[in-house]
Amino acid sequence: MKWKANVSESFDEPFVLAGLKLLEHVGDQEAIITVASIGKNGNSHALRQSARNCLAYLEIRRDELAVSRTLLRASNSNGQDGELLRAAAPTESLFDELLRSSHLP
């Protein structure tokens, strides 16, 4: 969502306030620079305050997205090479039991 840097001067204040409220719910990191600019240079106190509130939501969403894109993996492998899953505790082999059909012919 691309916004002009002078958005607070280009539109009526109620329209910009509604847009900022919308961005709190659906905005992404692309809007952060523009919203921060409105927060510093907005035409009225209400506009600047709304932009600051919106900016907090956008920054939280950006941080959550960065965390969700982080790939977690073990720092070292305790298992054999190529072993992706292993039992948490040693168990007796239940392989035959797990694959046995419950319906006997």
Secondary structure, DSSP 8 states (H G I E B T S, - for coil): ----TTHHHHS-HHHHHHHHHHHHHH--GGGHHHHHHHHHH-SSHHHHHHHHHHHHHHHHHHHHHHHHT-----SS--S-TT-----SS-----HHHHH--SS--
